[in-house]
Amino acid sequence: MKETIKKAAAALFAEHGYAGTSLAQISEKVGIKKPSLYAHFKSKDHLFECIIQDAFDAETKRVEAADDLYKLLESYLFLYEEDALFRFLLTSSFFPPDFLKKRILKKYDEYLQSLEEKVKMVLPSDSVHTEDAAIMYTIILDSLLVELCYGTRERSQKRLDTAWRVYEQAFMKGQKKR
């Protein structure tokens, strides 16, 4: 039941934000009475904190398992449409509730750092510009995520394709093509 509650709450928080989501909405979506939520979570804040931790953990595992930088970026297009936990992560990172703002922004920064480390691991060790490549990769990701939130999937794909073509030319000469 705890996972069912978190899944429903993540979808509602992603759609309506922290302030726009009530425990009554969550309990209704799950099909339980509101007081039953307290058997699993101390408060709405506690529930939100548990979900944000799950979201960052899941995303960190995805990054660690990735071996193709383009496919990792491309996967965000699908995640945004199909994975409520990822949408929750994204909307909560861009618009965190005040009580968690510093912690979420710190976790998001750690996440971006893990992405940069992944890029450095995947690129050839003799590459002179691995630091620049790592930072540029996260810039492309930021652009893509903003476009997913405010634009369309088609524009997101176009932005990714163009940015990746330039990225490959600048940083991946001699690498295996995707």
C-alpha positions in Angstrom: 0.0 0.0 0.0 2.9 2.4 0.8 4.2 2.2 -2.8 0.7 2.6 -4.2 0.3 5.8 -2.2 3.7 7.1 -3.2 3.0 6.4 -6.9 -0.4 8.2 -6.8 1.0 11.1 -4.8 3.9 11.5 -7.2 1.5 11.8 -10.1 -0.6 14.4 -8.3 2.4 16.4 -7.1 3.8 16.4 -10.6 0.6 17.7 -12.0 -0.5 20.1 -9.3 2.6 20.9 -7.3 3.0 20.5 -3.6 0.6 23.3 -2.6 -2.0 22.2 -5.1 -2.1 18.6 -3.9 -4.0 17.6 -0.8 -4.0 14.4 1.2 -7.7 14.1 0.5 -6.9 14.0 -3.3 -4.2 11.4 -2.7 -6.4 9.2 -0.6 -9.2 9.5 -3.1 -6.9 8.5 -6.0 -5.6 5.5 -4.0 -9.1 4.5 -2.9 -8.6 4.8 0.9 -9.8 7.1 3.6 -7.5 10.1 4.4 -6.7 9.0 7.9 -5.4 5.7 6.5 -2.5 7.7 4.9 -1.2 8.4 8.4 -0.6 4.7 8.9 2.2 5.0 6.3 3.3 8.6 6.4 3.5 11.1 9.3 2.4 14.0 7.1 2.1 15.4 3.6 5.6 16.8 4.1 6.9 13.4 5.1 5.2 11.7 2.1 6.7 14.4 -0.3 10.2 13.8 1.2 10.0 10.1 0.8 9.0 10.4 -2.9 11.7 13.0 -3.7 14.3 10.6 -2.2 12.9 7.7 -4.3 12.9 9.9 -7.4 16.6 11.0 -7.0 17.6 7.4 -6.1 15.9 6.0 -9.2 17.5 8.7 -11.5 20.9 8.2 -10.0 20.7 4.5 -10.7 19.7 5.2 -14.3 22.7 7.4 -14.8 25.1 4.9 -13.2 23.7 2.1 -15.5 23.9 4.2 -18.7 26.7 3.5 -21.2 25.4 5.6 -24.1 25.3 9.4 -23.6 22.9 10.1 -26.4 20.5 7.3 -25.4 20.5 8.6 -21.8 19.4 12.1 -23.1 16.9 10.6 -25.4 15.4 8.5 -22.6 14.3 11.7 -20.9 11.8 12.3 -23.7 10.1 9.0 -22.9 10.4 9.4 -19.1 8.7 12.7 -19.1 5.7 11.3 -20.9 5.4 7.9 -19.2 7.0 8.1 -15.7 5.1 10.1 -13.0 8.1 9.7 -10.6 10.4 11.4 -13.2 7.9 14.2 -13.9 7.6 14.6 -10.1 11.4 14.9 -9.8 11.5 17.4 -12.6 8.7 19.6 -11.4 9.9 19.4 -7.8 13.4 20.3 -8.8 12.2 23.3 -10.8 9.5 24.4 -8.3 10.4 23.0 -4.9 8.2 23.7 -1.9 9.9 26.3 0.4 10.4 23.8 3.3 12.6 21.6 1.1 14.0 24.1 -1.4 17.6 23.9 -0.2 17.7 20.1 0.2 16.1 19.5 -3.3 18.4 22.0 -5.0 21.4 20.3 -3.3 20.2 16.9 -4.5 19.7 18.2 -8.0 23.2 19.7 -8.0 24.6 16.3 -6.8 22.6 14.6 -9.6 24.1 17.0 -12.2 27.6 16.3 -10.8 26.9 12.5 -11.2 26.0 13.1 -14.8 29.2 15.1 -15.3 31.2 12.2 -13.8 29.4 9.7 -16.1 30.4 11.8 -19.1 34.0 11.9 -18.0 33.9 8.1 -17.6 32.4 7.5 -21.0 34.6 9.9 -23.0 38.2 8.8 -23.9 40.6 9.4 -21.1 43.0 11.2 -23.5 40.3 13.8 -24.4 41.6 17.3 -23.5 38.2 18.7 -23.0 36.5 16.2 -20.8 35.5 18.9 -18.2 34.0 21.1 -20.9 32.2 18.1 -22.4 30.8 17.1 -19.0 29.5 20.6 -18.4 28.1 21.0 -21.9 26.3 17.7 -21.5 24.4 19.0 -18.4 23.7 22.2 -20.3 22.1 20.1 -23.1 20.1 18.2 -20.5 18.9 21.4 -18.8 17.7 22.8 -22.1 16.0 19.5 -22.9 14.2 19.4 -19.5 13.0 23.0 -19.8 11.7 22.3 -23.3 9.9 19.2 -22.0 8.2 21.3 -19.3 7.2 24.2 -21.4 7.3 23.0 -25.0 6.4 20.0 -27.0 7.9 16.6 -27.5 8.7 17.4 -31.1 10.6 20.6 -30.2 12.4 18.7 -27.5 13.5 16.0 -30.0 14.6 18.7 -32.5 16.5 20.5 -29.7 18.2 17.3 -28.7 19.1 16.3 -32.3 20.7 19.7 -33.0 22.5 19.9 -29.7 23.8 16.4 -30.0 25.1 16.9 -33.5 27.2 19.9 -32.3 28.2 18.0 -29.2 29.5 15.0 -31.2 31.5 17.3 -33.5 33.0 19.1 -30.6 33.7 16.3 -28.1 33.3 12.9 -29.6 35.5 12.8 -32.7 36.7 9.3 -33.3 34.0 7.8 -31.0 31.7 5.1 -32.0 28.6 6.7 -33.7 25.2 6.0 -32.2 
